[in-house]
Amino acid sequence: MINKLFTFSFILLISSCGGGGNSDLGPPSDSDGDGIIDVYDFFPSIPIGSLVDTDRDGAPDDCDSDCLSTGMYADSDDDGDGVLDVEDEAPLNINVHTLPKPSNASFVIDYLTVPQDIGQLSGTSQNNRPITCSIVDNTTIGTINISDSSSCQFNYTGLENITSNTTDSFTFKVNDGYIDSSGVAKVTLSIKSDPLYLHQWYADNTGQNSFAGQSGLLGEDINVDKAWADGYKGLGINIAIIDSGLEIAHEDIEDNIAIGKSFNFVDETTNPTSSRTDGDHGTSVAGLAASVGWNNKGARGVAPKASLRGFNFLMSQATSNQVASLGGADYANDVDIFNLSYGPRLEFDTRPYTQVEDALVNGVNNLRNGLGAIYVKSAGNGFRLENEKDPSPSCRQLNISCRNTAMDPHNSLPYYIVVAASNALGVKSTYSTAGSANWVTAPGGQFGNHPDYRPFASNYGPAMLTTDQSGCDRGYTTRTQKNAFQESHPDNPNCNYTSTFNGTSSSAPVLSGAIALILEANSSLTWRDVKHILATTSVQIDSSISDNMVEIDGQSYIAEPAWLINGAGYKFHNWYGFGRIDVYAAVVAAKNYVSGSLGTYDYINKTNQTTGISIPDNSVTGAAIDIMMTDNLVIESVELTVDITHPSIGDLGIELISPSGTRSVMFTIRNAFYDENDFNDFRISSNAFYGENVVGSWTCKVVDSLNGNTGTLNSCGVKFYGH
């Protein structure tokens, strides 16, 4: 019917407009030679060439509206959709009379170089039809991607790290299922960043040198930016820095400070800001964990929205102050994560303090509403710190850790997460203390030396960039210059930051920040759940490392084993624990984790007393005690208590071998206890047996690695923690 009407209109309109229509209905012709065949030519005898009747309704295209005044045969609704052409934004599309229109928008975003969902684009359409969106002109310092065209969700990926706040923009169009919008809309992005973030290799390793003399290796970082992109930044998680102090008014920390929750044990106030002027350890530690992110200042903590507080226990080291800091005081009992970036000096102390152990037990049983507080502790910086009385070849010459995590008796307690340190090349930091008590590894860096400033330094790897005491008259900036950043650098004009902080003092707060993101992803996790997630998601690094073989009286002895795979399938190394943390993998695991999956926490304690077994001098044979276990328990940690009579315990290596054959060297030979004698109830722990079952025969073995001294293995007891 519509086609017939159009044809009828065509015949009459030619007559009414007086165009001298062609009545010849023969083959198509172009009488005036203007390129328009007569049937479409309003003046077929005059070569005007501009009066075209595209829709063949009898009225030229530019005459349709003029002929409306006739009120008869005007072409007022070409597409027959019931809307006059003069009011129809798509006069030749029967499905559309109102074009879809995109809407201008603006967003404020935290700049990242990984995709992050930003929001939803919008527009209008006829009858509120669903619209789809597509990019017309993309951004310049990043890339926009429509992640879901039907919902118009989009994400943004920064192309490279930027040093200041800026803006970016893009345009897009919409389609309502029938037609595109005739115009585009502009979206403006207000971008926030941190000017020093591009030097934070541990968060995003692009191969930068962070002002040191040596560059890092691409990708050797903690993979945290993807967790940030998913929205996990530590919001609502409380971190306590138990340390030397905390500058609560620092420009890049103050917005994350929990007001009135810090404590100064020296003057009994809530301000633990240090009065020292040569650098405040706690302030730098705090910056790594949770300095404010995307505020156009300084750098960025691993948990840039977590809450911080400081307890300056190291300035007043009474046991009561330590207990208070660990959750015993009102200002500490709502803390989720306690960061302990410290350890004892090298002293011959084989047992932890009972009051401290009791405080930790209280923390894991009662804090966080019974889920348990998280205690993160540095492994130590003693790998190369040999005793001046050490024999030759010494631990340093043999590449064996001179100090062992076992030399801090508190590391034997399962309530701590002991963390080692890695560098920007993705291997052990040269100083990081090894030991079977290590749980995981996090970046701690090297020393930040540059040959222009330290031409005779032994290492030029990047250190950690973090907060320093404010002002150029205090802080680590006042010490001997190691690189250009420490010397009134344009990126550090007020000397509020340092690029030379390092040690397992650094790896601990990196881990604390990571755990804040894990807890934000799943606040119902227990302290054991957190340890389990770290053990299962951490990444094996330095995987090609081989057994460290030492010759003892002409026979080879594995003084430090390579990566082992235990009877439950877990990979473990004394240098790295279960590996370097992968924050994104841990957050993903946490989101899907069912709290309490490990079951009820329990322990089995067994001591095998002997009348004394002689330890063969300078022999790989060693003295051994077999311990038979019949109780069923899945292991989470193992504690060994040994009693040994020997004039030089630094000669000795202590091992534990499980029924599945897993061999854990819990105390390495040639260590810095060389000049000490006897072990009286020496407590050491190992995480190498994680996931194995207790049932079967265990072997406790002691080896003497040097000639000249003999001793006796008096007893060996074992305590298994697990479920």
Helices and strands as residue ranges (DSSP letters): H 2-16, G 38-40, G 66-70, G 85-87, E 101-102, E 105-110, E 116-120, E 123-124, G 126-128, E 132-137, E 142-148, E 153-158, E 166-175, E 185-192, G 197-199, H 225-229, E 238-242, G 254-256, H 281-290, E 307-311, G 313-315, H 319-323, I 324-328, E 337-340, H 354-366, E 374-378, H 395-398, G 405-407, G 409-412, E 416-422, E 440-443, E 464-467, G 476-478, G 484-486, E 497-501, H 504-521, H 527-537, E 548-552, E 555-560, E 564-565, E 571-572, H 583-591, E 602-615, E 619-629, E 635-645, G 649-651, E 652-657, E 663-667, E 679-686, E 696-704, E 711-722
